[in-house]
């Protein structure tokens, strides 16, 4: 603006009109705005009336309308009347504006800012107005710009009036020749500017008082050369040269100078001088003035500083935006209002694997999943029409065809669409997995609750059946040849057997049945049952069996597995009964590896290798509601009397107890597929145990019977007495311990698992073996309890006789336990006998397999409490235990074991290096996890078998 003011003042000095000079100043002011702005100046005379206007870009009708009305009918009048700026942010809504508002609105103006223009003495010279086509209020920087512009306008107006006055004086001088010199000097003295006169040769001969007061010197001193010394030393030579040039060419002199004030401070002035000529064209004198522009310079410097700071801030923010654009992991995208991509950041390529060059120019909706496109189009339409920010989650196609979920925040700005997107695919998949896990957990909890209920019912029912069965068999011995009584007894025994089967199915669902798992080839087992399955299906239906080559082995109870296969076949037969073609049942066996991703979707699955049995029928299928209940006990879709509803619940319980997993896939009219996953076993195939048969044999040994139910206890005692044994009886653990202390030789402890009192059955067995090392233990119960189970199976060396049992089963089991005790006393196991204690199922199974490969006999348990029961195992050589165990720690277990077996070797296995110092304190061996075959063999002090060399 300072430069524009210089030009306007030069224009005045050159003789141009005030309106023209103001137009130049206003055009320069308009160029300072970043958005369209129209400036005008309305001049006011001493009577407070409009006396002229300068509006280079305003419509003439609007300029004329603004000068109509009184002083309170527009911002221009109010600013001129009040002497204070007026800022109208919205012309259409301003109730105080009447004069000119209609014309302003018709021409598209929405806001108007007006400030008064004061002379040096404080009188209003006019008003400066700025009009915009947008409704807005000024910023601080814009207010300062208006202030500077108003001052520049005042200087131009005053200079114009001074020039007019000078011209008038010149005219008067021309008319009166030099008679008016004194009047001219008097007039110049009254002006606020520093004024001076010089001879044609440039010699000063007169100065006004303003200049003398500023310099603090007399007129004569200044005329004698002191004025030159007031010029800043850096500018004296340049000013002298410019003044000499003006004198030589008789052209106006115009130069900014720094002049020293009376206090020694320098201020900036604009020094100007014009030559005056007489009628003959001869130079008469020079008329000069010094305008104080220090404030303008200060403001200009402040504005320049603010402009530089603003530019630096813009550059910094631009750099930050560029850095964020490049480094952000979120997608940033710009598109036009039609959805055509204009720019994408590198994260777009990282997420969707599409380069920037391949993405520009395409509609981003074309990459959206077809099912999401309608929603995307609705959001885009709302964004364009309403100008609102929208949020949406859409699936976008990567280059490889895979879709990723992107959460978008989209907003319009400057006729463009700006969008920020985040890949939320993993979050959505995690949420879906969590929902599936929660559903599976709820289903498992429901089945677990039902299982606990059915297990308890089955336990009590087995006790009742045991009483009935035992008394029936004792009664059978007394009726002799009475045929009618024998028939009735046979009918009653048949009913007991049916009840026992029902109880067994309930226990299978509750996962409380005692399993006797063997390493089994399911293909061989299925082939052996093919004829039985064919007969169960009937002639109208076809069965198919497909077995993959190299089928893995699995560890299951083969008898229970046969029951599962038969039950599944019967259910499939019933489902296909209405099929006109007879139906088809397909069994498929293969190997499969389940990874962590699959396991994360199924709460009861661990990653690993499995044998997969798929059973598919072509029956009527099931709804999802039915599928959700098919494993519940007594739930059936068959007609009343056609099924018990226990077949699938028994299969479910058995598979879960065998560490397996079962899936169901079905839909109405589409048949049903069951997928059964059973863990792979790396052990060799096992031969099925021999079936106990032959004549019933009793004995003369002494047996202690511990049973809290008096009726059951009396029945068992009577049966054992009938077999020739000497029987002692107790009703709970405390009385049994007292009896063992007082009694003579005892060969067998036959104890119920669940009993009242402070001594549980497992503790009774442990204390009894401590007191009598050769004592045989036989547990009996209505179902297998957790204290006897390990991984869903009976713990090693635990003998269990399940209720209800008959006289013959009791006799054969007791005889076998007594005889095996004798044979085990002389049997020499191969390698070392090792007790392995590890609470992690997978680690325990792998360690046991490695020990077996090294030729050792392994007993493995999950905690110290179960290990204490096995410390009396004949020939136990080594204890290998983890340090961190549930309950008693491995250290505590080792101390207790050494107190009973001082010669027992101990190996501590742990992933923590500090375990080595603990092992040294106990004179034990430390085995660092993870370990291989050679590490394990070295810890046991045994050589690696030659066949295993190089396998570690």
NORFEN-V760635 format. One record per pair of residues at least 12 apart in sequence whose C-alpha atoms are under 10 Angstrom apart, sorted by the first residue. I is the first residue (numbers start at 1). J is the second residue. Records with the same first field share a line. If there is no record, write none. Layout:
# NORFEN-V760635
I->J, J
This chain:
# NORFEN-V760635
1->25, 26, 28, 29, 32, 145, 148, 149, 152, 296, 297, 299, 300
2->25, 148, 149, 152, 293, 296, 297, 299, 300
3->25, 28
4->21, 22, 24, 25, 26, 27, 28, 29, 149, 152
5->21, 22, 24, 25, 26, 28, 149, 151, 152, 153, 155, 156, 296
6->25, 152, 155, 156, 254, 255, 256, 270
7->21, 24, 25, 156
8->20, 21, 22, 23, 24, 25, 26, 152, 153, 155, 156, 157, 159, 160
9->21, 22, 25, 152, 153, 155, 156, 157, 158, 159, 160, 254, 270, 272
10->156, 159, 252, 253, 254, 272
11->24, 156, 160
12->156, 157, 159, 160, 161, 162, 163, 164
13->159, 160, 162, 163, 252, 253, 254, 272, 273, 274
14->163, 251, 252, 274
15->160, 163, 164, 167
16->160
17->160, 164
18->52, 53, 54, 156, 157, 158, 159, 160, 161, 164
19->41, 43, 52, 53, 54, 55, 56, 157, 160
20->54, 55, 56
21->54, 153, 156, 157, 160
22->40, 41, 53, 54, 55, 56, 152, 153, 156, 157
23->39, 40, 41, 53, 54, 55, 56, 57
24->54, 56
25->39, 40, 149, 152, 153, 156
26->38, 39, 40, 41, 54, 55, 56, 57, 128, 129, 130, 149, 153
27->39, 40, 55, 56, 57
28->149
29->130, 145, 146, 149
30->57, 130
32->142, 145
33->142, 145
35->132, 133, 134
36->131, 132, 133, 134
37->57, 58, 109, 112, 130, 131, 132, 133, 134
38->55, 56, 57, 58, 109, 112, 129, 130, 131, 132, 133
39->54, 55, 56, 57, 58, 112, 113, 114, 128, 129, 130, 131, 132
40->53, 54, 55, 56, 57, 58, 63, 114, 127, 128, 129, 130, 131
41->53, 54, 55, 56, 63, 76, 114, 115, 116, 117, 125, 126, 127, 128, 129, 130, 150, 153
42->54, 55, 63, 66, 67, 76, 77, 80, 116, 117, 125, 126, 127, 128, 129
43->67, 80, 117, 124, 125, 126, 127, 128, 157
44->80, 117, 123, 124, 125, 126, 127
45->123, 124, 125, 126
46->123, 124, 125
48->71, 77, 80, 81, 124, 125, 126
49->67, 70, 71, 77, 80, 126
50->66, 67, 68, 71, 77, 80, 125, 126, 127
51->67, 126
52->64, 67, 126
53->66, 67, 126, 127
54->128
55->129
58->104, 107, 131
59->103, 104, 107
61->100, 103, 104
62->99, 100, 101, 102, 103, 104, 105, 106, 107
63->100, 103, 104
64->100, 103
65->98, 99, 100, 101, 102, 103, 104
66->98, 99, 100, 101, 103, 104
67->99, 100
68->98, 99, 100
69->98, 99, 100
70->99
71->99
72->96, 97, 98, 99
73->95, 96, 97, 98, 99, 100, 101
74->86, 88, 91, 94, 95, 96, 97, 98, 99, 100, 101, 112, 114
75->87, 88, 91, 94, 96, 97, 98, 99, 100, 101, 112, 113, 114, 115, 127, 129
76->97, 99, 112, 113, 114, 115, 116, 126, 127, 128, 129
77->97, 99, 114, 116, 126, 127
78->96, 97, 114, 115, 116, 127
79->113, 114, 115, 116, 117, 124, 126, 127, 128, 129
80->114, 115, 116, 117, 118, 124, 125, 126, 127, 128
81->116, 124, 127
82->116, 124
83->115, 116, 117, 118, 122, 123, 124, 126, 127
84->114, 115, 116, 117, 127
85->113, 114, 115, 116, 117, 127, 128, 129, 143, 146, 147
86->112, 113, 114, 115, 116, 129
87->111, 112, 113, 114, 115, 129, 130, 136, 137, 138, 143
88->110, 111, 112, 113, 114, 131, 135, 136, 137, 138
89->110, 111, 112, 113, 132, 134, 135, 136, 137, 138
90->105, 109, 110, 111, 112, 132, 133, 134, 135, 136, 137
91->104, 105, 109, 110, 111, 112, 131, 132, 133, 134, 135
92->104, 105, 109, 110, 111, 135
93->110, 111
94->111
104->131, 132, 133
105->133
107->133
108->131, 132, 133, 134
109->131, 132, 133, 134, 135
110->131, 132, 133, 134, 135, 136
111->130, 131, 132, 133, 134, 135, 136, 137, 138
112->129, 130, 131, 132, 133, 134, 135, 136, 137, 138
113->128, 129, 130, 131, 132, 136, 137, 138, 143, 146
114->127, 128, 129, 130, 131, 146, 150
115->127, 128, 129, 130, 143, 146, 147, 149, 150
116->128, 129, 146, 147, 150, 151, 154
117->147, 149, 150, 151, 152, 153, 154, 155, 157
118->150, 151, 153, 154, 155, 157, 158
119->150, 151, 153, 154, 155, 157, 158, 192
120->151, 154, 155, 158, 191, 192, 193
121->191, 192
124->154
125->153, 154, 157, 158
126->150, 153, 154, 157
127->150, 153, 154
128->146, 147, 149, 150, 153, 154
129->146, 150
130->146
141->302, 303, 306, 307
144->299, 300, 302, 303
145->299, 300, 303
147->296, 299
148->295, 296, 297, 299, 300
149->296
151->293, 295, 296
152->293, 296
155->291, 292, 293
158->191, 192, 193
159->193, 289, 291
162->187, 188, 191, 193, 289
163->274
165->184, 187, 188
166->184, 187, 188, 276, 287
167->276
168->184
169->181, 183, 184, 185, 187, 188
170->184, 276, 277, 278
171->278
172->184
173->278
174->277, 278, 279
175->279
177->278, 279
178->284
185->197, 206, 207, 208
186->208
187->208
188->207, 208, 209, 210, 287, 289
189->207, 208, 209, 210, 211
190->208, 209, 210
191->208, 209, 210, 289
192->208, 209, 210, 211, 290, 291
193->208, 209, 210, 211, 288, 289, 290, 291, 292
194->207, 208, 209, 210, 211, 212, 213, 214, 269, 271, 288, 289, 290, 291, 292
195->207, 208, 209, 210, 211, 271, 272, 273, 287, 288, 289, 290, 291
196->208, 209, 210, 211, 273, 286, 287, 288, 289, 290
197->273, 274, 275, 285, 286, 287, 288, 289
198->223, 273, 275, 284, 285, 286, 287, 288
199->275, 283, 284, 285, 286, 287
200->247, 250, 275, 276, 277, 282, 283, 284, 285, 286
201->244, 247, 248, 250, 283, 284, 285, 286
202->243, 244, 246, 247, 248, 285, 286
203->223, 224, 225, 285, 286
204->222, 223, 224, 225, 227, 285, 286, 287
205->219, 220, 222, 223, 224, 285
206->219, 220, 222, 223, 287
207->219, 220, 222, 223, 288, 289
208->289
210->290
211->227, 261, 289, 290
212->227, 261, 262
213->261, 262
214->259, 260, 261, 262, 263
215->227, 230, 259, 260, 261, 262, 263, 264
216->260, 261, 262, 263, 264
217->261, 262
227->259, 260
228->240, 259
229->259, 260
230->257, 258, 259, 260, 261, 262, 264, 266
231->257, 258, 259, 260, 261, 266, 267
232->257, 258, 259, 260, 266, 267, 268
233->258, 259
234->257, 258
235->256, 257, 258, 259
236->257, 258
238->255, 257
239->253, 254, 255, 256, 257, 271
242->254, 255
243->255, 273
246->273, 274, 275
247->275, 286
250->274, 275, 276, 277, 283, 286
251->273, 274, 275
252->272, 273, 274, 275, 276, 286, 287, 288
253->271, 272, 273, 274, 275, 286, 287, 288
254->270, 271, 272, 273, 274, 288, 289, 290
255->269, 270, 271, 272, 273, 290
256->268, 269, 270, 271, 272, 290, 291, 292, 293
257->269, 270, 271, 290, 291, 292, 293
258->270, 271, 292, 293, 294
259->290, 292
266->294
267->292, 293, 294, 295, 297
268->290, 291, 292, 293, 294, 295, 296, 297, 298
269->289, 290, 291, 292, 293, 294, 297
270->289, 290, 291, 292, 293, 294
271->288, 289, 290, 291, 292
272->286, 287, 288, 289, 290, 291
273->286, 287, 288, 289, 290
274->286, 287, 288, 289
275->287, 288
322->345
324->345
325->344, 345, 346, 347
326->344, 345, 346, 347
327->345, 346, 347
328->345, 346, 347, 348
329->345, 346, 347, 348, 350, 351, 421, 422, 423
330->345, 346, 347, 348, 350, 351, 406, 407, 408, 420, 421, 422, 423
331->344, 345, 346, 347, 348, 349, 350, 351, 352, 406, 407, 408, 419, 420, 421, 422, 423
332->344, 345, 346, 347, 348, 408, 409, 410, 418, 419, 420, 421, 422
333->345, 347, 348, 364, 410, 417, 418, 419, 420, 421
334->360, 410, 411, 412, 416, 417, 418, 419, 420
335->360, 361, 362, 363, 364, 412, 415, 416, 417, 418, 419
336->361, 363, 412, 414, 415, 416, 417, 418
337->380, 381, 383, 384, 385, 412, 413, 415, 416, 417, 418
338->363, 364, 365, 380, 381, 384, 416, 417
339->361, 362, 363, 364, 365, 366, 377, 380, 416, 417
340->359, 360, 361, 362, 363, 364, 365, 366, 416, 417
341->356, 359, 360, 361, 362, 363, 364, 365, 417
342->356, 359, 360, 361, 362, 363, 416, 417
343->356, 357, 359, 360, 361, 418
344->356, 357, 359, 360, 419
347->421, 422, 423
348->421, 422, 423
349->398, 399
351->396, 398, 404, 406, 422, 423
352->367, 396, 397, 398, 399, 400, 401, 402, 403, 404, 406, 423
353->397, 398, 399, 400
354->397, 398, 399, 400
355->399
364->376, 396
365->377, 380, 394, 396
366->396, 397
367->394, 395, 396, 397, 398, 399, 403
368->394, 395, 396, 397, 398, 403, 404, 405, 406
369->394, 395, 396, 397, 403, 404, 405
370->395, 396
371->394, 395
372->393, 394, 395, 396
373->394, 395
375->392, 393, 394
376->392, 393, 394
379->391, 392, 410
380->410, 411, 412, 417
383->410, 411, 412, 417
384->411, 412, 415, 416, 417
386->412
387->411, 412, 413, 415, 417
388->410, 411, 412, 413
389->409, 410, 411, 412, 417, 418, 419
390->408, 409, 410, 411, 412, 419
391->407, 408, 409, 410, 411, 419, 420, 421
392->406, 407, 408, 409, 410, 421
393->405, 406, 407, 408, 409, 421, 422, 423, 424
394->406, 407, 408, 421, 423, 424
395->407, 423, 424, 425
396->423
403->425
404->423, 424, 425, 426
405->421, 422, 423, 424, 425, 426, 427, 428, 429
406->420, 421, 422, 423, 424, 425
407->420, 421, 422, 423, 424, 425
408->420, 421, 422, 423
409->421, 422
429->601
430->600, 601
432->601
433->597, 598, 600, 601, 602, 603
434->600, 601, 602, 603
435->601
436->600, 601, 602, 603
437->599, 600, 601, 602, 603, 604
438->601, 602, 603
439->602, 603
440->601, 602, 603, 604
441->602, 603, 604
443->628, 629
444->603, 604
446->632
447->509, 510, 629, 631, 632, 633, 649, 652, 653
448->509, 510, 511, 653
449->510
450->509, 510, 632, 633
451->506, 507, 508, 509, 510, 511, 512, 632, 633, 649, 653
452->507, 509, 510, 511, 512
453->506, 510
454->503, 505, 506, 507, 508, 509, 510, 512, 633
455->503, 504, 505, 506, 507, 508, 509, 510, 511, 512, 513, 782, 783, 784, 785
456->506, 507, 510, 512, 782, 783
457->503, 506, 507, 782
458->499, 500, 502, 503, 504, 505, 506, 507, 510, 512, 782, 783, 803
459->503, 504, 506, 507, 512, 754, 781, 782, 783, 784, 802, 803, 804
460->503, 781, 782, 783, 803
461->499, 500, 502, 503, 782, 803, 804
462->496, 499, 500, 502, 503, 504, 781, 782, 783, 802, 803, 804, 805
463->709, 711, 712, 781, 782, 803, 804, 805
464->496, 709, 711, 712, 782, 803, 804
465->493, 495, 496, 497, 499, 500, 503, 712, 782, 803, 804, 805
466->496, 500, 711, 712, 713, 715, 716, 782, 802, 803, 804, 805, 806
467->709, 710, 711, 712, 713, 714, 715, 716, 803, 804, 805
468->492, 493, 496, 711, 712, 715, 804, 806
469->489, 492, 493, 494, 495, 496, 497, 712, 715, 803, 804, 805, 806, 807
470->493, 711, 712, 714, 715, 716, 717, 718, 719, 804, 805, 806, 807, 810
471->711, 712, 714, 715, 716, 718, 719, 806, 807
472->488, 489, 490, 492, 493, 496, 715, 806, 807
473->489, 490, 493, 715, 719, 806, 807, 808
474->715, 716, 718, 719, 722, 806, 807
475->489
476->489, 490
477->722
493->806
496->804, 805
497->804, 805, 806
499->804
500->782, 803, 804, 805
501->804
502->644, 646
503->782, 783, 803, 804
504->650, 782, 783, 802, 803, 804
505->633, 646, 647, 648, 649, 650, 651, 653, 654
506->633, 634, 646, 647, 649, 650, 653, 783
507->649, 650, 653, 654, 782, 783, 784
508->560, 646, 647, 649, 650, 651, 652, 653, 654, 655, 656, 657, 783
509->631, 632, 633, 646, 647, 648, 649, 650, 651, 652, 653, 654, 655, 656, 657
510->633, 649, 650, 652, 653, 654, 656, 657, 783
511->650, 652, 653, 654, 655, 656, 657, 658, 783, 784, 785, 792, 793
512->653, 654, 657, 782, 783, 784, 785, 786, 789, 792, 793
513->560, 650, 653, 654, 657, 782, 783, 784, 785, 789, 792, 793, 794, 802
514->557, 657, 781, 782, 783, 784, 785, 788, 789, 792, 793, 794, 800, 801, 802
515->556, 557, 558, 559, 560, 654, 657, 658, 784, 789, 792, 793, 794
516->555, 556, 557, 558, 559, 560, 688, 689, 793, 794
517->554, 555, 556, 557, 558, 559, 560, 561, 658, 686, 688, 792, 793, 794
518->553, 554, 555, 556, 557, 558, 559, 681, 683, 684, 685, 686, 687, 688, 689
519->553, 554, 555, 556, 557, 558, 680, 681, 682, 683, 684, 685, 686, 687, 688
520->552, 553, 554, 555, 556, 557, 558, 561, 680, 681, 683, 684, 685, 686, 687, 688
521->551, 552, 553, 554, 555, 556, 558, 611, 684, 685, 686
522->547, 551, 552, 553, 554, 555, 556, 558, 561, 562, 589, 590, 611, 612, 613
523->545, 546, 547, 548, 549, 551, 552, 553, 587, 588, 589, 590, 613
524->547
525->558, 559, 561, 562, 565
526->545, 547, 561, 562, 565, 587, 588, 589
527->545, 546, 547
528->562
529->562, 565, 566
530->543, 544, 545, 566
531->543
532->566, 569
533->565, 566, 567, 568, 569, 570, 573, 585
534->569, 585
536->566, 567, 569, 570, 573
537->566, 569, 570, 571, 572, 573, 574, 576, 577, 582, 583, 584, 585
538->573, 582
539->582
540->573, 576, 577, 579, 580, 581, 582, 583, 584
541->573, 576, 577, 579, 581, 582, 583, 584, 585
542->581, 582, 583, 584, 585, 586, 617
543->569, 583, 584, 585, 586, 587, 616, 617
544->584, 585, 586, 587, 588, 615, 616
545->585, 586, 587, 588, 589, 614, 615
546->586, 587, 588, 589, 590, 613, 614
547->587, 588, 589, 590, 591, 613
548->588, 589, 590, 591
549->589, 590, 591
550->590, 591
551->589, 590, 591, 592, 611, 612, 680
552->589, 590, 591, 592, 609, 610, 611, 612, 679, 680, 681, 682
553->591, 610, 611, 678, 679, 680, 681, 682, 683, 684, 685
554->610, 611, 658, 677, 678, 679, 680, 681, 682, 683, 684, 685
555->658, 659, 678, 679, 680, 681, 682, 683, 685, 686
556->654, 655, 657, 658, 659, 660, 678, 679, 681, 793
557->654, 658, 688, 793
558->688
559->688
560->650, 651, 654, 655
561->651, 654, 655
563->647, 650, 651, 654
564->647, 648, 649, 650, 651, 652, 654, 655
565->587, 615, 651
566->647
567->646, 647, 648, 650, 651
568->585, 615, 616, 617, 647, 648, 651, 674
569->585, 586, 587, 615, 616, 617
570->647
571->617, 619, 638, 643, 647, 648
572->584, 585, 615, 616, 617, 618, 619, 620, 621, 671, 672, 673
573->585, 617, 618, 619
574->619, 620, 638, 642
575->617, 618, 619, 620, 621, 622, 637, 638, 671, 672
576->617, 618, 619, 620, 621, 671
577->619, 620
578->619, 620
579->618, 619, 620
581->618
582->618, 619
583->617, 618, 619, 671
584->616, 617, 618, 619, 671
585->615, 616, 617, 618, 619, 672, 673
586->614, 615, 616, 617, 618, 673
587->613, 614, 615, 616, 617, 673, 674
588->612, 613, 614, 615, 616, 675
589->611, 612, 613, 614, 615, 675, 676
590->610, 611, 612, 613, 614, 677
591->609, 610, 611, 612, 613, 677, 678, 680
592->608, 609, 610, 611, 612, 677, 678, 679, 680
593->607, 608, 609, 610, 611, 612, 677, 679, 680
594->606, 607, 608, 609, 610, 677
595->607, 608, 609
596->608
602->661, 663
603->661
604->656, 659, 660, 661, 662
605->656, 659, 660, 661, 662, 677
606->659, 660, 661, 679, 842
607->679
608->679, 680, 842
609->677, 678, 679, 680, 681
610->660, 661, 676, 677, 678, 679, 680, 681
611->660, 676, 677, 678, 679, 680, 681
612->660, 661, 662, 675, 676, 677, 678, 679, 680
613->662, 674, 675, 676, 677, 678
614->662, 663, 664, 673, 674, 675, 676, 677
615->664, 672, 673, 674, 675, 676
616->664, 665, 666, 671, 672, 673, 674, 675
617->666, 670, 671, 672, 673, 674
618->669, 670, 671, 672, 673
619->666, 668, 669, 670, 671, 672, 673
620->666, 667, 668, 669, 670, 671, 672
621->665, 666, 667, 668, 669, 670, 671, 672, 673
622->637, 664, 665, 666, 667, 668, 669, 670, 671, 672
623->665, 666, 667, 668, 669
624->664, 665, 666, 667, 668
626->666
627->663, 664, 665, 666, 667
628->664
629->649
630->645, 646, 647, 648, 649, 652, 664
631->645, 646, 647, 648, 649, 650, 651, 652, 653
632->645, 646, 647, 648, 649, 650, 652
633->645, 646, 647, 648, 649, 650
634->646, 647, 648, 649
635->647, 648, 649
636->648
651->676
652->676
654->792
655->676, 677, 678
656->677, 678, 792
657->791, 792, 793
658->677, 678, 679, 791, 792, 793
659->677, 678, 679, 791, 792, 793
660->676, 677, 678, 679, 680
661->675, 676, 677, 678, 679
662->674, 675, 676, 677, 678
663->675, 676, 677
664->676
681->845, 849
682->845, 846, 849
683->849, 852, 853
692->808, 809, 812, 813, 816
693->808, 809, 812
694->812
695->808, 811, 812
696->723, 807, 808, 809, 810, 811, 812, 815
697->723, 724, 808, 811, 812, 814, 815
698->720, 721, 722, 723, 724, 725, 808, 810, 811, 812, 814, 815
699->720, 721, 723, 724, 725, 726, 811, 814, 815, 818
700->721, 723, 724, 725, 726, 727, 747
701->724, 725, 726, 727, 745, 746, 747, 748, 815, 818
702->720, 724, 725, 726, 727, 728, 743, 744, 745, 746, 747, 748, 749
703->717, 720, 721, 725, 726, 727, 728, 729, 745, 746, 747, 748, 749, 750, 775, 776, 777, 814
704->717, 726, 727, 728, 729, 730, 736, 739, 740, 743, 746, 747, 748, 749, 750, 751, 777
705->717, 720, 727, 728, 729, 730, 731, 732, 736, 748, 749, 750, 751, 752, 778
706->728, 729, 730, 731, 732, 733, 735, 736, 749, 750, 751, 752, 753, 755, 761, 764, 779, 780
707->729, 730, 731, 732, 733, 736, 750, 751, 752, 753, 754, 755, 756, 780, 781
708->730, 731, 732, 733, 751, 752, 753, 754, 755, 756, 757
709->731, 732, 752, 755
710->730, 731
713->729, 730, 731, 751, 752
714->729
715->807
716->729, 750, 805, 806, 807, 810
717->729
718->807
719->806, 807, 808, 810, 811
720->807, 810, 811, 814
722->807
723->807, 808, 810, 811
726->746, 747
727->746, 748
728->740, 743, 746, 749
729->749, 750, 751
730->751
731->751, 752, 755, 756, 757
732->751, 752, 754, 755, 756, 757, 758, 759, 760, 761, 764
733->751, 752, 755, 756, 757, 758, 759, 760, 761, 762, 763, 764, 765
734->756, 757, 758, 759, 760, 764
735->757, 759
736->749, 751, 759, 764, 768
737->759, 764, 765, 767, 768, 771
740->768, 771, 772
741->768, 771, 772
745->772, 775
746->772, 774, 775, 776
747->772, 774, 775, 776, 777, 818, 821
748->774, 775, 776, 777, 778, 814, 817, 818, 821
749->764, 765, 768, 769, 775, 776, 777, 778, 779
750->765, 776, 777, 778, 779, 780, 800, 801, 814
751->764, 765, 777, 778, 779, 780, 781, 800, 801
752->778, 779, 780, 781, 782, 800, 801, 803
753->778, 779, 780, 781, 782, 783, 784, 785, 787, 788, 800
754->779, 780, 781, 782, 783, 785
760->787
761->779, 787, 788
762->779, 787, 788, 865, 866, 868, 869
763->865, 868, 869
765->777, 778, 779, 869
766->868, 869, 870, 871, 872
767->869
769->869, 870, 871, 872
770->869, 871, 872, 900
773->872, 873, 874
774->821, 822, 825, 872, 873, 874
775->818, 821
776->799, 814, 817, 818, 819, 820, 821, 822
777->797, 798, 799, 800, 814, 817, 818, 821
778->798, 799, 800, 801, 813, 814, 817, 818
779->798, 799, 800, 801, 802
780->799, 800, 801, 802, 803, 804, 805
781->800, 801, 802, 803, 804
782->801, 802, 803, 804, 805
783->800, 801, 802, 803, 804
784->800, 801, 802
787->865, 866
788->800, 866
789->861, 866
790->841, 860, 861, 862, 863, 866
791->841, 861, 862
795->859, 860, 861, 862, 866, 867, 870
796->858, 859, 860, 861, 866, 870
797->859, 869, 870, 873
798->869, 870
799->813, 814, 817
800->813
801->813, 814
821->874
824->873, 874, 875
825->873, 874, 875
826->874
827->874, 875
828->874, 875
829->855, 856, 857, 874, 875, 876
830->855, 856, 857
831->851, 852, 854, 855, 856, 857, 858, 877, 942
832->851, 854, 855, 856, 857, 858, 875, 876, 877, 878, 940, 942
833->851, 855, 856, 857, 858, 859, 873, 874, 875, 876, 877, 878, 879
834->848, 851, 852, 856, 857, 858, 859, 860, 875, 876, 877, 878, 879, 880, 904, 905, 906, 940
835->848, 857, 858, 859, 860, 861, 867, 870, 871, 873, 876, 877, 878, 879, 880, 881, 906
836->848, 851, 858, 859, 860, 861, 862, 863, 867, 878, 879, 880, 881, 882, 907
837->859, 860, 861, 862, 863, 864, 865, 866, 867, 879, 880, 881, 882, 883, 885, 890, 893, 908, 909
838->860, 861, 862, 863, 864, 880, 881, 882, 883, 884, 885, 886, 890, 909
839->860, 861, 862, 863, 864, 881, 882, 884, 885, 886
840->862, 863, 882, 885
841->861, 862
843->930
844->860, 861, 862, 881, 882
845->860, 861
847->860, 880, 931, 932, 933, 936
848->860
850->932, 933, 936, 937
851->933, 936, 937, 940
853->933, 944, 945, 947, 948
854->933, 934, 936, 937, 942, 943, 944, 945, 947, 948
855->942, 944, 945
856->942
857->876, 877
858->876, 878
859->873, 876, 879
860->880, 881
861->881
862->881, 882, 885, 886
863->881, 882, 884, 885, 886, 887, 888, 889, 890, 893
864->881, 882, 885, 886, 887, 888, 889, 890, 891, 892, 893, 894, 896, 897
865->886, 887, 888, 889, 893
867->879, 881, 893, 897
868->893, 894, 896, 897
871->896, 897, 898, 900, 901, 904
872->897, 900, 901
875->904
876->901, 903, 904, 905
877->901, 903, 904, 905, 906
878->903, 904, 905, 906, 907, 940
879->893, 894, 897, 898, 904, 905, 906, 907, 908, 924
880->894, 905, 906, 907, 908, 909, 925, 926, 927, 939, 940
881->893, 894, 906, 907, 908, 909, 910, 927
882->907, 908, 909, 910, 911, 915, 927, 929
883->907, 908, 909, 910, 911, 912, 915, 918, 919
884->909, 910, 911
890->907, 908, 909
891->906, 908, 918, 919, 922
894->906, 907, 908, 922, 924
895->922
898->922
904->924
905->923, 924, 925, 940
906->919, 922, 923, 924, 925, 926, 939, 940
907->919, 923, 924, 925, 926, 927, 936, 939, 940
908->924, 925, 926, 927, 928, 939
909->925, 926, 927, 928, 929, 930, 931, 936, 939
910->926, 927, 928, 929, 930, 931
911->927, 928, 929, 930, 931
912->927, 928, 929
913->926, 927, 928, 929
914->926, 928
915->927, 928
916->928
924->939
925->938, 939, 940, 941
926->939
927->939, 940
931->952
932->951, 952
933->948, 949, 950, 951, 952
934->948, 949, 950, 951, 952
935->952
